Amino acid sequence: MATSSQGNRRAVKVSWATYRESIGDRSPLFAEVARAWAPKRALYAGSYVDLSPATAIPAVTFLDMDRRAAKYFAESDLVASELEGRVAPKQTPEVDFVQGVYTAPLDVPEQGFDLLISLYAGPVWDHCQQYLVSGGLLLANTSHGDASIAALDPRLTLVGVVQHRDGVWTLSDSALDEYLIPKKPALADADLIRADGRGLSYTKRAWAYLFQLE
């Protein structure tokens, strides 16, 4: 019985459409980021096959160690078909894929991106900050501690918070001083967060946080 189940899972074709069924469609989130900040080149660490940034950002480099993701992005016709009708008019997104782990040096240009994306991916900021241009943006959540580590980096300034409620994505720059206030200030230590592998609990939470590098 277990063998049959495993065979069925292998038979399911990996696609953004099927992945959206589990994580939802984040395209409106990136539309909000693009509207407010107009990033041109993004690096999405731990992307798997989430194409959503490419619906709003002109050039996106997707990074994941998963072989299924590598196989998916190698099928350029499939990628193009899944983006068809989902991008801005007259925009042809540039999509690249790097198979690997972000903890190792990447074959991408340093300071080559103006948006770094870290969603449920771990301490991306620790390992990929050299790829972000001065003045660039980090979009991160606290799931594996990345936003909490970023919040303690004096080179980063919180410039927006992302909320996701009832299927609606919003990006706000209002009352930012109310966010990233730890419920337990003694735990606001980057090394403790790295060791724990989880983000801090805050008095006011957001789905994700947008930081700008000085």
C-alpha positions in Angstrom: 0.0 0.0 0.0 2.8 2.4 0.9 4.5 1.6 -2.4 1.4 2.5 -4.4 1.0 5.8 -2.5 4.6 6.7 -3.2 4.2 5.9 -6.9 1.1 8.2 -7.1 3.0 11.1 -5.5 5.8 10.6 -8.1 3.3 10.6 -10.9 2.0 14.1 -10.0 3.7 16.6 -12.3 5.3 19.5 -10.4 3.9 22.8 -11.5 3.3 26.2 -10.1 -0.5 25.6 -10.4 -0.3 22.5 -8.1 2.1 24.3 -5.7 -0.4 27.2 -5.4 -2.9 24.8 -4.1 -0.8 24.3 -1.0 0.7 27.8 -0.4 -1.8 30.0 -2.2 -1.1 32.6 -4.8 1.5 35.2 -3.7 1.3 37.2 -7.0 -0.7 40.0 -5.4 2.0 40.4 -2.7 4.7 41.0 -5.3 2.4 43.3 -7.3 2.2 45.4 -4.1 6.0 45.4 -3.7 6.5 46.3 -7.4 3.9 49.1 -7.2 5.6 50.6 -4.1 9.3 50.0 -4.9 9.6 48.9 -8.5 12.5 46.4 -8.0 14.1 45.2 -11.3 16.0 42.1 -10.3 15.1 39.7 -7.5 16.8 36.6 -6.0 14.3 34.2 -4.5 16.1 31.7 -2.2 14.3 28.5 -1.4 11.7 29.3 -4.1 10.8 25.7 -5.1 8.5 26.4 -8.0 6.7 29.5 -6.7 6.7 31.7 -9.8 4.7 34.5 -8.2 7.5 37.1 -8.1 7.9 36.8 -11.9 4.4 38.1 -12.4 5.4 41.5 -11.2 9.2 41.8 -11.2 11.0 42.0 -14.6 13.9 39.6 -13.8 13.9 36.9 -11.1 16.5 34.3 -10.2 15.0 31.3 -8.5 17.2 29.3 -6.2 16.5 25.9 -4.7 18.3 22.6 -4.1 15.3 20.4 -5.0 15.8 18.4 -8.2 12.1 18.6 -9.0 12.4 22.4 -9.0 15.4 22.1 -11.4 13.5 19.9 -13.7 10.5 22.2 -13.6 12.5 25.3 -14.5 14.3 23.4 -17.3 10.9 23.1 -19.0 10.9 26.7 -20.3 7.7 26.2 -22.3 5.9 25.0 -19.1 7.2 28.0 -17.1 6.1 30.4 -19.9 2.7 28.8 -20.1 2.1 29.2 -16.4 3.1 32.8 -16.5 0.9 33.6 -19.6 -1.8 36.0 -18.8 -0.5 36.6 -15.3 2.2 39.3 -16.0 1.8 43.0 -16.8 0.9 43.8 -20.4 3.9 44.0 -22.7 6.1 42.6 -20.0 8.1 39.4 -20.7 9.7 38.2 -17.5 13.3 37.0 -17.4 13.4 33.8 -15.4 16.6 32.1 -14.3 17.1 29.1 -12.0 20.1 28.1 -9.9 20.1 24.7 -8.3 22.0 24.7 -5.1 22.0 25.7 -1.4 22.2 29.4 -0.5 24.6 28.6 2.3 27.3 28.0 -0.3 28.7 30.6 -2.7 26.3 31.2 -5.6 27.2 31.7 -9.3 25.3 35.0 -9.3 26.8 38.5 -9.3 27.4 40.2 -5.9 25.3 43.3 -5.5 23.4 42.1 -8.5 19.8 42.2 -7.1 17.6 44.9 -5.6 15.3 42.5 -3.9 16.1 39.4 -1.9 13.2 37.1 -1.0 13.3 34.9 2.1 9.9 33.2 2.8 10.0 30.1 5.0 13.5 29.5 3.8 15.8 29.9 6.9 18.6 32.4 7.5 18.9 33.7 4.0 20.0 37.1 5.1 23.1 35.6 6.8 24.3 33.9 3.6 23.0 36.0 0.8 23.3 39.7 1.9 26.3 40.1 -0.5 24.0 39.7 -3.5 21.9 42.7 -2.5 22.7 46.1 -3.8 23.0 49.1 -1.5 19.5 50.5 -1.1 18.0 47.1 -2.0 15.2 45.3 -0.2 14.9 42.2 1.8 11.5 40.6 2.1 11.4 38.1 4.9 9.2 36.5 7.4 9.9 35.1 10.9 9.1 31.4 10.2 12.8 30.3 10.5 14.1 33.4 12.2 15.2 35.4 9.2 13.1 38.5 9.7 14.0 38.5 13.4 17.8 38.3 12.6 17.3 41.1 10.0 15.6 43.3 12.5 18.7 43.3 14.6 21.0 44.3 11.8 21.7 48.0 12.1 22.3 48.3 8.3 18.6 47.4 7.7 15.6 49.7 8.1 12.1 48.4 8.3 10.2 50.1 5.4 7.0 48.0 5.1 4.9 45.3 6.6 2.9 42.7 4.7 -0.4 41.4 6.0 -2.5 38.6 4.5 -6.0 38.4 5.7 -9.1 36.8 4.1 -7.1 36.2 0.9 -6.1 39.9 0.6 -2.5 41.0 0.5 -1.5 44.5 1.8 1.8 46.3 2.1 1.9 49.2 4.5 4.4 51.7 5.7 2.2 53.1 8.4 3.0 52.9 12.2 6.1 50.8 11.5 7.4 51.6 15.0 4.7 49.4 16.4 6.2 46.3 14.8 9.2 44.1 15.7 8.8 44.7 19.4 9.7 41.4 21.1 7.4 40.0 23.8 10.6 38.8 25.5 13.3 41.4 24.8 16.0 39.1 26.4 15.6 36.7 23.5 16.4 39.4 20.9 19.9 38.1 20.2 20.8 37.0 16.7 22.9 34.1 17.8 20.1 32.8 20.1 17.7 33.1 17.2 20.0 31.2 14.9 20.5 28.4 17.5 16.7 28.2 18.0 15.9 28.3 14.3 12.7 30.2 15.0 11.7 33.8 14.9 10.8 35.9 17.9 7.2 36.5 19.1 6.3 40.2 18.7 3.6 42.3 20.3 2.2 43.1 16.9 2.8 40.7 14.1 2.9 40.8 10.3 3.0 38.1 7.7 6.3 39.4 6.4 8.5 42.4 6.7 10.2 44.6 4.1 13.7 46.0 5.0 15.9 48.3 3.1 19.7 48.0 3.1 21.6 51.3 3.8 
